[in-house]
Amino acid sequence: MLPLLVVVSTAFDTGLAQAWSLLWRPRVGELLRNTASLVVVTVALTTVLGIGTAWLVERTSLPGAKYWRVLMVAPLAVPAFVNSYAWVTVRPDLEGLRGAVLVTTLSYFPFVFLPVAAVLRGLDQAMEDSSRSLGQGPWRTFFRAVLPQLRPAMLGGMLLVSLHLLSEFGVLAMLRFPTFTTAILEQFQVAFSNSAGSVLALVLIALCLGLLTVEALLRGTVRLARFGRGAARRALPARLGRWTVPALLAMAALTALSLGVPLGSLVYWLLAGSAQVDPAEVATTLGSTLGLGLGAGVVTVVAAFPIAWLIARRRSWLSVLVERATYVASSLPGVVIALALVTLSVKYANAVYQTSVVLVAAYAILFIPRAMVSIRAAMAHAPEELTDAARALGDSPWRAFTRVLLPLTLPGTLAGFAMVFIAVSTELTATLLLAPTGTQTLATAFWSASESIDYAGAAPYAAAMVLVSAPLTYLLLRRPEEEPAL
C-alpha cells in the first residue's frame, strides 16, 4: 500500500482546489469514456470467448481437443504490445477503440479460458445427470447446474482482464487510443507533473474499487469444495453433430487471429532484419530477463499464498481488506508504481535505490493478482476437512500444510508462478524506470527499437519474449489427473 499512499499524497500536494480543477476537465471525461468503453467491450468479448472455447474443448466431442487446448492458451506467450506491433505492421490504419478492443481481446481471452477450463475438467458429472433426470434440457442444465460452479473462475478471469486493461500502456500507445494510463505517462514524460499524473491515477483507483466491489458481490460465498473427484467415470462429451465443422472453423479463425498474425509478422521481420541481429546482445538481455522473472515469480507467489489462504479458510473483513488492497495497488500503471518506489527508496532506503530489489518489489505489487486468482481458485476446491483430519491424526500445522494443502494447491500455485513469470518477462513501463543502470530486458529492448519504427530490430526481442513464455504454458495446462495424490 506504500505506493498507493505516495500517489494520494502527491495528488494533493498542490491543494484540494487545484486537484479538483485538474479532474473537472473535458479531457478527463474523454479519458473516462475511453477507459470504460475499452473495459466493458473487451471484458464482455473475452468472457464469451473464454467460456465458449473452454466448453468446446473440455465438454464436447470437438476433434483434436488436446491440441486446441494448447492453442487457446498459447496467446499468453505473445505479449499484448507485441501483438499490437504485429497488427500495426499488417494494418497501419488500425487504431482507436476498434483496434484496441481487437488486440486486447485476442491477447487476454486466455485469462478467462484457463480457470474456466480447469474447473470444467474437474466438475462432478453427477450434478448434470441429476439436472437432466429432473427434465432439464442441455441449455437449462448448463445455466443452472454448470455455470454457477464456474462463477468464481469466470469472475477471477474477468477481474484479471479488467485490471490489465486499466493499466495497459504499450498496446494503447501503439494504437493511439488515449486512456488514463497513457495520459498519466504523458504527464510524467512531457509535462513533468507528478501531481497531475497522480490526480489522474486517483480516478484509476476509484475504477478499480468499483470493479472489486462488483466482483465480490457477484462471487458470493457459496461453498464449492467437495471430497474426492466425484464419479470415477469421465464426463460424457456433448455431441456436436452438424455443428462440428462450424466449431472447428471458429476455433481455427480465433487461432489465426490470435497467433497466426503475430507469429507471421515476427517471422517476416526476423527474415527481413536477420543481418542486424547481434546474438550476444540478445543473449545478455535474455539472461537478465530470466533472472528477474524467476526472482519476482517466487517472491510474488510466496506473498500471495497466505492471503489466498486467509480468503479461503478464514474469510473476514480483515482478510478481504488485505486482498482488496493488493488488487487496488496493482491496478495502477507500472509508471505510477515505479515513481512511487523511486520516491520511497530515495527518501527512506537509499541503499536499494537503482537495484533489482526495488524492481522486484514493483513486479510483486503489479502482478500479485495473477498468483492470487490461481491459488485462491485451487484452495476453493481443496476441502478444509482434509487438513483438519491431518491435524487430528497428530500432524503439526506445518506438516499438515506440506502433506495435504500444498499438494492439493500445487497446480494452481505453479500456474500462478507461470503467469507472474510471463508478466515480468514482458513488463515495460516499470522496468523502463526502475531497471538498474546497464540492465536491459527483452521488453525494454523491444520497445526502444519499435519506438524508432525499427520493426526489423525489434523482431528478435519480440521473438525471444515469445520463446521464453511458450514453455510455461505446460504449467498452465496441467490436467487434474496429473495432480499429486493424497
C-alpha positions in Angstrom: 0.0 0.0 0.0 3.0 2.3 0.3 3.0 3.3 -3.4 -0.7 4.0 -3.1 -0.2 6.3 -0.2 2.6 8.1 -2.1 0.2 8.6 -5.1 -2.6 10.0 -2.9 -0.2 12.3 -1.0 1.4 13.6 -4.3 -2.1 14.2 -5.8 -3.0 16.7 -3.1 0.4 18.4 -2.8 -1.0 21.4 -4.8 -4.2 21.6 -2.7 -7.7 20.3 -2.9 -8.9 23.1 -5.2 -6.1 22.5 -7.7 -6.7 18.7 -7.7 -10.4 19.3 -8.3 -9.7 21.7 -11.2 -7.4 19.0 -12.8 -10.2 16.4 -12.6 -13.1 18.7 -13.8 -11.9 19.0 -17.4 -13.4 17.7 -20.7 -10.1 15.8 -21.3 -10.8 13.7 -18.1 -14.3 13.0 -19.3 -12.9 11.7 -22.6 -10.3 9.5 -20.9 -13.1 8.1 -18.6 -15.3 7.3 -21.6 -12.4 5.6 -23.5 -11.3 3.6 -20.5 -14.8 2.5 -19.6 -15.6 1.6 -23.2 -12.5 -0.5 -23.5 -13.1 -2.4 -20.3 -16.8 -3.1 -20.9 -16.4 -4.2 -24.5 -13.2 -6.2 -24.0 -14.3 -8.0 -20.8 -17.6 -9.0 -22.5 -15.8 -10.4 -25.5 -13.1 -12.2 -23.6 -15.7 -13.7 -21.3 -17.8 -15.1 -24.2 -14.7 -16.3 -26.0 -13.2 -17.8 -22.8 -16.3 -19.7 -21.7 -17.2 -20.8 -25.2 -13.8 -22.2 -26.1 -13.4 -23.8 -22.7 -16.7 -25.6 -23.1 -15.9 -26.7 -26.7 -12.5 -28.1 -25.6 -13.4 -29.7 -22.3 -17.0 -30.8 -22.6 -17.8 -31.6 -26.3 -16.7 -34.0 -29.0 -14.6 -31.4 -30.7 -11.9 -33.2 -32.7 -8.3 -32.6 -31.6 -9.4 -31.2 -28.2 -5.9 -31.6 -26.6 -4.3 -29.5 -29.4 -7.0 -26.8 -29.3 -6.4 -26.6 -25.5 -2.7 -25.7 -26.1 -3.7 -23.2 -28.9 -6.2 -21.4 -26.7 -3.5 -20.8 -24.0 -0.7 -20.0 -26.4 -1.7 -16.3 -26.9 -0.4 -15.7 -23.4 3.1 -16.3 -24.8 2.7 -13.3 -27.1 2.8 -10.0 -25.1 0.0 -7.7 -25.8 2.2 -4.9 -27.1 4.0 -7.4 -29.4 0.6 -8.4 -30.7 -0.2 -4.7 -31.4 3.1 -4.3 -33.1 2.3 -7.2 -35.4 -1.2 -5.9 -36.2 0.2 -2.4 -36.9 2.7 -3.7 -39.3 0.0 -5.6 -41.1 -2.7 -2.9 -40.8 -1.1 0.5 -40.4 -4.6 2.1 -40.3 -5.7 0.0 -37.2 -6.2 2.4 -34.3 -8.7 3.8 -31.8 -11.2 1.8 -29.9 -11.7 -0.7 -32.7 -8.0 -1.6 -32.8 -7.6 -1.6 -29.0 -10.6 -3.9 -28.5 -9.3 -6.3 -31.2 -5.8 -6.6 -29.9 -6.7 -6.8 -26.2 -9.4 -9.3 -26.7 -7.1 -11.6 -28.7 -4.4 -11.2 -26.1 -6.4 -11.5 -22.9 -9.2 -14.1 -23.5 -6.9 -16.9 -22.2 -7.2 -15.3 -18.7 -10.9 -16.5 -18.8 -10.3 -19.7 -20.7 -7.7 -21.0 -18.3 -9.6 -21.0 -15.0 -12.9 -21.9 -16.6 -11.4 -24.9 -18.5 -9.7 -26.1 -15.3 -13.0 -26.1 -13.4 -14.9 -27.8 -16.3 -12.3 -30.6 -16.3 -12.9 -31.3 -12.6 -16.6 -30.9 -12.3 -18.7 -33.8 -11.0 -20.9 -35.2 -13.8 -23.4 -36.3 -11.2 -24.8 -32.8 -10.8 -25.5 -32.5 -14.6 -27.0 -36.0 -14.6 -29.3 -35.1 -11.7 -30.5 -32.0 -13.6 -31.2 -33.9 -16.8 -33.0 -36.6 -14.9 -35.3 -33.9 -13.5 -36.3 -32.9 -17.0 -34.0 -30.1 -17.7 -32.7 -29.7 -21.2 -28.9 -29.2 -22.1 -29.1 -25.4 -22.1 -31.0 -25.2 -18.8 -28.7 -27.7 -17.3 -25.7 -25.6 -18.3 -27.1 -22.4 -16.9 -28.5 -23.9 -13.7 -26.0 -26.7 -12.8 -22.7 -25.8 -14.6 -22.5 -22.1 -14.9 -22.9 -21.4 -11.1 -19.9 -23.6 -10.4 -17.9 -21.7 -13.0 -18.7 -18.3 -11.3 -15.5 -18.0 -9.1 -13.2 -18.9 -12.0 -15.1 -16.8 -14.5 -15.1 -13.7 -12.3 -11.5 -14.2 -11.4 -10.6 -14.2 -15.1 -12.8 -11.2 -15.8 -11.2 -9.3 -12.9 -7.7 -10.0 -14.3 -8.7 -8.8 -17.7 -10.2 -5.6 -16.2 -7.1 -4.8 -14.2 -4.8 -5.4 -17.2 -6.9 -3.0 -19.2 -6.8 -0.3 -16.5 -3.0 -0.4 -16.5 -2.3 -1.2 -20.2 0.1 1.1 -21.9 2.1 -0.4 -24.8 -0.9 -1.6 -26.8 -2.8 1.7 -26.4 0.2 3.9 -27.2 0.9 1.9 -30.4 -2.8 2.1 -31.5 -3.1 5.8 -30.5 -6.1 5.2 -28.1 -5.8 7.6 -25.1 -6.8 6.3 -21.7 -5.9 7.2 -18.2 -2.7 5.2 -18.3 -1.4 6.8 -21.5 -2.4 10.2 -20.2 -0.6 9.6 -16.9 2.7 8.7 -18.7 2.2 11.8 -20.9 2.0 14.0 -17.8 5.2 12.5 -16.4 7.2 12.5 -19.6 6.0 15.7 -21.3 4.6 18.0 -18.6 6.9 16.6 -15.8 3.9 16.9 -13.5 3.8 14.3 -10.7 0.8 16.0 -9.2 -1.3 16.0 -12.4 -0.4 12.4 -13.1 -1.2 11.3 -9.5 -4.6 13.0 -9.7 -5.4 11.0 -12.8 -4.2 7.9 -11.0 -6.8 8.5 -8.3 -9.5 8.0 -11.0 -8.0 4.6 -11.8 -8.0 3.7 -8.2 -11.7 4.6 -8.0 -12.5 2.5 -11.1 -10.6 -0.4 -9.6 -12.5 -0.2 -6.3 -15.7 -0.3 -8.3 -14.6 -3.4 -10.2 -13.6 -5.1 -7.0 -16.9 -4.4 -5.3 -18.9 -5.7 -8.2 -16.7 -8.9 -8.4 -17.1 -9.5 -4.6 -20.9 -9.1 -4.8 -21.2 -11.4 -7.8 -18.9 -14.1 -6.4 -20.8 -14.6 -3.2 -19.8 -17.1 -0.5 -21.1 -20.4 -1.9 -19.0 -23.5 -0.9 -17.7 -25.3 -3.9 -15.2 -27.8 -2.3 -16.0 -31.4 -2.1 -14.3 -34.7 -1.1 -12.7 -36.8 -3.9 -13.3 -36.2 -7.6 -16.9 -37.3 -7.7 -17.8 -40.1 -10.1 -14.8 -42.2 -11.3 -16.1 -42.2 -14.9 -15.1 -39.4 -17.3 -17.9 -36.9 -18.1 -19.5 -37.8 -21.4 -18.8 -35.2 -24.0 -21.7 -33.4 -25.7 -22.1 -34.5 -29.3 -21.6 -31.6 -31.7 -23.1 -33.4 -34.7 -23.7 -31.0 -37.6 -22.1 -28.2 -35.5 -18.7 -29.9 -35.6 -17.5 -28.1 -38.8 -18.7 -24.6 -37.7 -17.0 -25.1 -34.3 -13.7 -26.2 -36.0 -13.8 -23.2 -38.3 -14.5 -20.8 -35.4 -11.6 -22.2 -33.4 -9.3 -22.1 -36.4 -10.3 -18.4 -37.1 -9.6 -17.5 -33.5 -6.2 -19.2 -33.6 -5.3 -17.5 -36.9 -6.1 -14.1 -35.4 -4.5 -14.5 -32.0 -1.4 -16.5 -33.1 -1.1 -16.5 -36.9 -0.9 -12.7 -37.3 1.7 -12.0 -34.6 3.8 -15.1 -35.4 3.6 -14.5 -39.1 4.6 -10.9 -38.7 7.6 -11.8 -36.4 8.8 -14.4 -38.9 8.7 -11.8 -41.7 10.6 -9.1 -39.8 13.1 -11.6 -38.5 13.9 -12.7 -42.0 14.0 -9.1 -43.2 16.4 -8.0 -40.5 18.5 -11.1 -39.9 21.7 -9.3 -40.8 21.0 -6.7 -38.0 20.8 -9.3 -35.2 23.5 -9.2 -32.5 23.3 -12.7 -30.8 25.5 -11.6 -27.9 23.3 -8.6 -27.1 20.1 -10.7 -27.3 21.6 -13.4 -25.1 22.6 -10.9 -22.4 19.2 -9.3 -22.5 17.6 -12.7 -22.3 19.7 -13.7 -19.2 18.7 -10.6 -17.3 15.0 -11.1 -18.2 15.1 -14.8 -17.0 16.8 -13.8 -13.7 14.2 -11.1 -12.9 11.3 -13.3 -13.9 12.5 -16.2 -11.6 13.1 -14.0 -8.6 9.9 -12.0 -8.9 7.8 -15.1 -9.6 9.0 -16.8 -6.4 8.6 -13.6 -4.3 5.1 -12.9 -5.6 3.8 -16.5 -5.1 5.1 -16.6 -1.6 3.5 -13.2 -0.9 0.1 -14.3 -2.4 -0.2 -17.7 -0.8 -1.0 -16.6 2.8 -3.5 -14.0 1.5 -5.3 -16.7 -0.6 -5.3 -19.0 2.4 -6.9 -16.3 4.6 -9.6 -15.7 2.0 -10.4 -19.4 1.5 -10.1 -20.5 5.1 -10.5 -17.5 7.5 -12.6 -15.1 5.5 -13.2 -11.9 7.5 -13.4 -8.2 6.9 -9.6 -8.0 7.5 -8.7 -10.7 5.0 -11.0 -9.2 2.4 -9.4 -5.8 3.1 -5.9 -7.2 2.6 -6.9 -9.0 -0.6 -8.6 -5.8 -2.0 -5.5 -3.7 -1.1 -3.3 -5.9 -3.3 -5.8 -5.5 -6.2 -6.1 -1.8 -5.8 -2.3 -1.3 -5.8 -1.8 -3.5 -8.8 -4.4 -1.6 -10.9 -2.1 1.4 -11.0 0.0 1.7 -14.2 3.6 0.5 -13.9 4.9 4.0 -14.3 3.0 5.2 -11.2 4.2 2.3 -9.0 7.7 2.9 -10.3 7.8 6.6 -9.5 6.3 6.0 -6.1 9.0 3.4 -5.3 11.7 5.7 -6.5 10.4 8.4 -4.1 10.3 5.9 -1.2 13.8 4.4 -1.9 15.4 7.8 -2.3 14.0 9.1 0.9 14.0 6.1 3.2 16.0 3.2 1.6 18.8 4.8 -0.4 20.9 1.6 -0.2 18.4 -0.3 -2.5 17.9 2.6 -4.9 18.8 1.6 -8.5 19.0 -2.1 -7.6 17.0 -5.1 -8.6 15.3 -5.1 -5.1 13.1 -2.2 -6.0 12.3 -3.6 -9.4 11.3 -7.0 -8.0 9.1 -5.2 -5.4 7.4 -3.3 -8.2 6.8 -6.6 -10.1 5.3 -8.2 -6.9 2.9 -5.2 -6.4 1.8 -5.2 -10.0 1.3 -8.9 -10.6 0.2 -10.4 -7.3 -3.4 -10.7 -8.5 -2.3 -13.2 -11.2 -0.9 -15.5 -8.5 -3.8 -14.7 -6.1 -6.5 -15.8 -8.6 -4.9 -19.1 -9.4 -4.1 -20.0 -5.8 -7.5 -18.9 -4.5 -9.3 -21.0 -7.1 -7.2 -24.0 -6.2 -8.0 -23.6 -2.5 -11.7 -23.2 -3.2 -11.7 -26.8 -4.4 -9.4 -28.2 -1.6 -11.6 -29.4 1.3 -10.6 -27.9 4.6 -11.7 -31.1 6.4 -8.7 -32.9 5.0 -6.3 -30.6 6.7 -8.3 -30.9 9.9 -8.1 -34.7 9.7 -4.3 -34.5 9.3 -4.1 -32.3 12.4 -6.4 -34.7 14.3 -4.0 -37.5 13.4 -1.1 -35.7 15.1 0.4 -33.6 12.3 1.8 -30.2 13.1 0.4 -27.2 11.3 3.5 -27.1 9.0 3.4 -30.9 8.3 -0.4 -30.8 7.5 0.3 -27.9 5.2 3.1 -29.7 3.3 1.4 -33.1 3.2 -2.2 -32.0 2.4 -2.8 -28.4 1.4 0.3 -27.8 -0.7 -0.1 -30.9 -2.9 -3.8 -30.0 -3.5 -3.0 -26.4 -4.4 0.3 -27.1 -6.2 -1.1 -27.0 -9.8 -2.8 -23.6 -9.0 0.4 -22.3 -7.4 2.6 -23.3 -10.3 0.0 -21.8 -12.7 0.2 -18.5 -10.7 4.0 -18.6 -10.9 3.9 -19.1 -14.6 1.5 -16.2 -15.1 3.7 -13.9 -13.0 6.9 -15.1 -14.8 5.3 -14.3 -18.2 4.1 -10.9 -17.0 7.5 -10.0 -15.6 9.2 -11.1 -18.8 7.1 -8.7 -20.8 6.6 -5.8 -18.4 7.5 -2.5 -19.9 6.8 0.8 -18.1 8.1 0.0 -14.5 11.1 -1.7 -16.0 12.0 1.4 -18.1 12.1 3.5 -14.9 13.5 1.1 -12.3 15.9 -1.2 -14.1 19.5 -0.8 -12.7 21.8 1.2 -14.9 23.1 -1.1 -17.7 20.3 -3.6 -17.2 18.1 -4.2 -20.2 15.2 -6.7 -20.5 13.6 -8.1 -23.7 10.6 -5.8 -23.3 12.6 -2.6 -22.9 14.9 -3.5 -25.8 11.9 -4.3 -28.0 10.2 -1.0 -27.1 13.3 1.0 -27.8 13.5 -0.4 -31.3 9.8 -0.3 -32.1 9.5 3.3 -30.8 12.1 4.2 -33.5 9.9 2.3 -36.1 12.8 -0.2 -36.4 10.5 -3.2 -36.8 13.3 -5.5 -38.0 15.4 -4.5 -35.0 12.6 -5.1 -32.6 11.7 -8.6 -34.0 14.5 -10.6 -32.3 13.5 -9.3 -28.9 9.8 -10.0 -29.6 10.6 -13.5 -30.7 12.7 -14.1 -27.6 9.8 -13.0 -25.4 7.5 -15.5 -27.2 10.1 -18.3 -26.8 10.6 -17.6 -23.1 6.9 -17.6 -22.4 5.9 -20.6 -24.5 7.3 -23.4 -22.4 5.4 -22.1 -19.3 2.1 -23.0 -21.0 2.7 -26.5 -19.7 2.3 -25.3 -16.1 -1.0 -23.6 -17.1 -2.3 -26.8 -18.8 -1.8 -29.3 -16.0 -4.7 -31.7 -16.1 -6.5 -32.9 -12.9 -5.2 -36.4 -13.3 -1.7 -35.1 -13.1 -2.2 -33.6 -9.6 -0.5 -35.3 -6.7 -2.5 -37.9 -4.9 -3.0 -37.8 -1.2 
